[in-house]
Amino acid sequence: MVKAAGIGLPLRIVIAQGAIALVCALMLLVVSVHEALSALAAGFICVVANGWYALRLARTAQPGGLIVLWTVRSLVMALLMVATFVWWAPAALGFFGTLVLAQVAYVWSGPRTLDREK
C-alpha cells in the first residue's frame, strides 16, 4: 500500500507547476491570447508528465526504477512538446517561458532539508 506521505512532495510540485502556468497565462493575457494559450499548453505538458511521474514515484523505491521513470517522464514531455508544435504553433515567449518557470518548481517547492524523517 502506498503511504500518502510518499506522494506529498511530488504532488506539491505538480500543483505548483499548475499554479505557475495559470499565473503566467493570466499575465500573458495582457500581451495576447495566443501567448496566454501557449503558456497554458506548456503548463498542461508539465502537469500531465510530472503528474504521471509523481503517481508512479510513490510506488517505486529502487534506483533503477527511478531512472526509468525519469526517462519515461522526459520522453513523454518531449513527445507532448513535439505534438504541440506539429498540431499548433505556440508563441515562443509564452510556451518556453512558462515551461522554464514550471520546471523551476522542482527547485523551490522541495523540502528545506534533505532529511526525509522530518
Secondary structure, 3 states (H helix, E strand, C coil): CCCHHHHHHHHHHHHHHHHHHHHHHHHHCCCCHHHHHHHHHHHHHHHHHHHHHHHHHCCCCCHHHHHHHHHHHHHHHHHHHHHHHHHCCCCHHHHHHHHHHHHHHHHHCCCCCCCCCC
